[in-house]
Amino acid sequence: MKNKVISVLSALILCLTVPVTSCSSKLPPETLPPETEAVTVTETSEETEETVAVTEETEETVGPNSTAQVLDVPVEVNGQLRVEDGHLVNESGEQIQLKGMSSYGVSSIFRFFNDDVTQTLVEDWGCQVIRLAMTTRGYDNGYTYDPERFFEEVCGYTDTIIEHGAYVIIDWHILYDGDPTEYQDEAVDFFSRMSAIYGDYPNVIYEICNEPNGMSVADPEAPVDWENVIKPYAETVIDAIRENDPDNIIIVGTPNWSQDVDIVSENPISGDNIMYAFHFYAGSHGQDLMNKLQTALDNGLPVFCTEWGTSQDSGGGGVYYEETLAWMQLLDDNGISWCNWSIGGSNTESSNALKLYSNHFTVEQKIGGHWPDEMLSDSGLFVRSLILGWEFEIPEEG
């Protein structure tokens, strides 16, 4: 088989040509952390350690050909967001529902969000919001391994998304570190600096802990619960953000992989413009989790679905079309904003929006944006239609 295999490292070298804005230069020297020796790491996905296989180019090629479908600029239309009576509203007080994409882990997307890709998602796909999932600790990578590198990358992506007028969720993407207090000091420092830079931009939303889970660092026999772990952590980080940014939305992760919003609704955090993360995967989560969400909504909890997938919660299992449509109906009926997982990663998850294996697919095309349909996965085609409000014909099985 004459396939040309491009390793993850090779893809990284190629994509390093994409410029990233230096953000530390925007801060006064006294706000910068002390210099530390960078940890040498191997570029891998935080959830998989796989290479990207790309077949040899053939004479027939497929070039980028998607075109702008939405010309309205999201932030120009909606302005400063706020929470009012349990709902997300725009600066005119009108309830809104944002729809968009979440990146795969920032430590694995190789500076994916350049100008072309961001324009594609905002104009060609109609994304009003883009979530930057900055993994705090992966297998051997993430923010805690090299804080300044990933601070700069997230900052650069944020600048690009702001330039295109979309909303951007800066996500402190805890995963293997299920207890958010494990790196609480780092989170306070990170969000203090981010809010110092972006506190005056209405585009920015802060998600301060992705999916709290597992057992407590302080007490290994106690779970990472709302009352004793997540809520105190959130209050500390929120206070740090509010010193610089009194207005922008802050999203707080909820217990059990951001599923137990019903528990949180019984004792939410005091303060303005705070929302709560809710996550689901259509192939794994059904009526029981829908009931938890409905209980939280009935209790007036402001919910933002910052991550959901068309697949099983493992990322695999194919696309669950009917189950996804049932979830979309529930979110739409309640005006719940959402980001789909995911785009930009070099993984083999069926929830990935871009194909990894194609006779025509190259890394250059991936970071060139304006992808033709042939370059989108089944999930990508489906989710794009959901964002744009297009009719979609579910493929026949087999």
N, C-alpha and C positions, 0 to 999 in steps of 0.2 A: 504494500500500500504506500503510495508516494505522497504521504501527507507531510507537510512541513509543520513541525511543532515549535511554536514560539513560547518560551517559558515566561513565567510571570515576571522574572527579573528583566528579560528582554523587553517586555511590554513597558515596564517601568522606565527603562532607559529611553525608549522612544517617546514616552509621554512626558518626560521631563522637559521637553521643549515648550510645554504649555506654561506661560508665565504665571507666577503667583505673587500677589502684592505683599510687600512687607508691612505687617501690621504693628509690630513692636515700635516702629518709628513714629506711630501716631500717639504713643503714650509717653508721659514724662518718665525720666530715668528711675525715679524713686518707686514707680509702680511695677517695675520689672523684677522678676524673681532672680535670685543669684544664679550665676552660671554653674551648670553641672555638666559632668562628663557624659556625653551622649552614649547611649547603649547601642552597640552594634546588633542589628536584628536582621532576620531574613524576611523579605517581603512575602507574606502569605496571607491568605484569607483568614479572618478570625474564626471561621466556622469550618472551612475546608482548606486543604493544602493541595491544590490542584493546579495543573498547567492548563493554559488555554490552547486548544488545538485548532489550528487554522489550516484548511486544505490549500493546496497549491492553487494559484490563480489559473483560471482557464481563459480562453480567448473571449468568452462571453463574460461580461461584467455587469454588475448592477450598481449604478451610482446613486448618490443621495438625490431624492426627488420629492420629499415632503414639502409642503408649502404652508404659509401662514393661514390659519383658520380663525384666529382670534386676534384682533388688533387693539382691543381695549386693554389698557395697562392696569393690572389689578389694584395697585396702591393708589394710582390716580383716581380710580373709580371709588374706592372704599376708604382710603385715608387711614387715620388712626383707629385701630380696633380697640374694643373694650368689651367687658362682660356686663350684661344687664339682664336681671331677672333670670339668671341661669342660662343665658344664650349669648353667643358671639354676635356682636353688632358692629356696624361700621360707624364712621364719625357722624353720620346723619341719624344714628339710632335705629337703622334698619337691620333686621336679622339677616345674617349672611351665612352661607355654607361654602367654605373653601374646599377645593379638590386639587390634588396634586400627587407628586411622587416623592418617595423617600430614597435617598441614596442607599447603596450597600455600605458597609463599614468604610469610613473615610480612609482607614489605614490600608484598604485593599482596592481603592478605585483609581489610583494612579493619576490624580489631578484631572479627573474626568470633567468637571464642570467648568469648561472653558466658555468663551463667548458663543461659539456655534452651538454647542450642546444646550446651553441655557436658553438661547433664543428658540431652539427647536422645542424644548419642553414648554416654554411660556407661550409661544405663538402657534406652533404647529400642533401641539398637544392640548393647549389651553390650560396648562397648570397655573393655578393662582398661587400655589404655595409649593415650596421645595424644602424637604427635610434633609439636613446634613447629619447623618448618623456617625458621630465621632466616637468610635469604640475607645473606651477608657483602658481596658485591658483585654487583649486577645490571647491566643496561644503564646505568641512570642512577639507581640506587636501592640501598638495602641498608644494612647496619649501618655500613660504613665511610664512608658519606656523612653519617650523622647518628646517632652512637653512642648518645647519651642517649635520643633518641626511641625507638629500637628496644630498648634495654635496658629501658626502662619498659614497653613493650608486651609483651615476652616475660615480664617479671616479673609483669605483671598477668594474663596468660593462665595462667601457672604457678599463681598464687594461686587462680584460679577452678577449675582442674583439681584442685588439692589439696583444695579445699573439697568437691568431689564424690567424693573418695576414690579417684581413679584414679592410675596412674603417669603421669609426664610426662617425655618425652625432650626435653631442651633441646639443640637441634641447631645447631651452628656450620656452616651450610649453604654450604660453599664450592662454587662452580660454575664461573664464568668465571675466578676466581682458583684455578686447579687446583693450584697449589703452596701447601700450607698454611703454609709459612714466610713467604710474602709478607706476611701479617698476623699473624705469630706473637705479636708484642708485644700487639696488640689482643686476640688470643685469650686470652693469659695474664691480661690485665686483666679481660676479660669473665668468664672462668670463676673467677677469684679472687673477684670480687664476687658472682657467683651462688652459689658454694659457701659464701661467708660468710653469705649470707642463708638458704640452703636446706640447709646441711650436716646439720641435725638432723631433716630431714624424710625418711622412708623412701620417699616418693613419687618422688623426683627421680633421673633418670638423665641423665648427661652424654654427648652424642655430639660429639666434639671436632673432627672434620673429615669432612664428608659424603662427597664423592666425589673423592679426590685423582686428578689426571689431568694429562696434557700434559707440558710440559717444565719443567725446574727454573729458578727465578729466578736462582739463583747461577750456573748453567751451562746456558745455553739449548740446548746441544747434548746435554744429558743428560736422561733422563726423570725424572719424579717417581716414584722407586722407593721400596721399603721400607727398605732398609738405610741409604741416604744422606740421605733427605729425611723420609719419613713417620715412621719410628720415632724418630729424634732429636727431631722436633717433638712427637710424642705424649708422649715421656718428660718433656719440659719442661712441657707443659700439665698432665699428670697430677700432677707434683710440686706445681704451683700449687694444684690442686684438693685434693690430700691434706693440704695445710697446714690446711685448714678442714674437710674432709669425708673422714674415713678409711675410710668404709664403703660409700657408694653406688656403684652400677655406673657404670663409665666405658666407653663404646664408642668404638673407634678405627676410623677409615676405613681402607680397604685399597686397594692400587694398582689402576689401570685402572678407575676409576669404581666402586670397592668391589666388584670381582669376583674379584681374584686372592688369595682367601683361602688357596689352596693354598701360595702362596709365603710368606705370613705364618706359616703353621703350622710352617714349618721353623725360624723364629727369632722366637718371640713375645716380648712385653715381660714382664719380671719384675715381679711385683706381684700383689696380690689384687684380685678383683672387677673384672677387665678382660675385656671382650668385644670382638668384632671385627665390623664392619659388612659385610653382604653384600647386594647389590642385584641384582634381575633384573626384566625385563619379558617377560611370557609370549609376546608376539608376536615377539620378537626373539631370545630366548635359550632354548636347548634343551639337548640332552644334553651338549654340551661343557662348558657352565657348570655343569650338574648334577655332572659328574665332578670339577670343581674343588672344588665344595662338599663332595662326598663325601670327597675326599682330605684336606681340612682337618679334617673331622669324624673321620676315621680316625686323624688325628694328634693328636686331643684338643683341637682349637681351639674355644673357646667362641664361638659365632656367634649374632648377632642380626640378623635380616633387617629392617633399619630402613626399607627402602623397596622396594616391588615394585609392579608395575602389571599390569593385565589387558590392556594395549595393547602396541603397539610401544614401543621406548625413546624414540621421538620424542614420545610422548604420544598419537599418533594411531593410526589403523588399525583402530578398532573393538575389540570385546571378544573375546579369544581364550579361549573357555570351556574347551575340552578341554585346551589347553596349561596353563591356569591350574590345573585340577584335578590335572594330573600334578605340578605344582610343589607344590601344597598337600599331596599325598600324601607327597612327600619331606620337607617341613617337619614335617608331623604325625608321621611315622615317627620323626623325630629330635628331636621336642620343641622345634623352633626357633621362637622368638617372632617376631612380625612386625607391621609397620605398612604399610597400603596407601596408595599415592599416588593421589589426594589428595582433599582436601575444602576448600572455602572460597575457591577462586580464581575470578577472573573471566576464565578462559581457556576455550578451546574444545577442550581435550584430551578424547579419548574416555575417558580414565582418570579424569576428574573425576566425583565421586560425585553431584553435584547438577546437574540440568538448567539450562542457561542460557537456553533459548528455550522459552517456554510461554505459552499464552493466559492462564494463571492465575498465573504466577510473578511475584512482586514482590520487591524488595530487603527489604522489611519481613518477608515470609514467610521469606526465607532466614535472616535473623538472628533470627527468632522460633523456629526449631527445630521439633521434633515434626512433621517433614515427612511428608505423605502420599506414597503410592507414586508418584502422578502427578508429583511433584516430583523424584524420583530418576532418575538416568540408568540405562542398562542396566548399567553397571559398578557403580553404587551399589547397585542391587537385588541384584546377584550377590554383591558383597563383604559387604553386610549379612548375607546368608544364611550366608556363610562364617564370619563372626564369631559369629553366634548358633547355628550348627550346624543351621540349618534345611535341609530338603530344597529343592532348587531345580531347576525344570524349564527346561532350556536352550531358548531360543526357536528355532523353526524358521527356517532361513535364508530370506531373501526376504520 
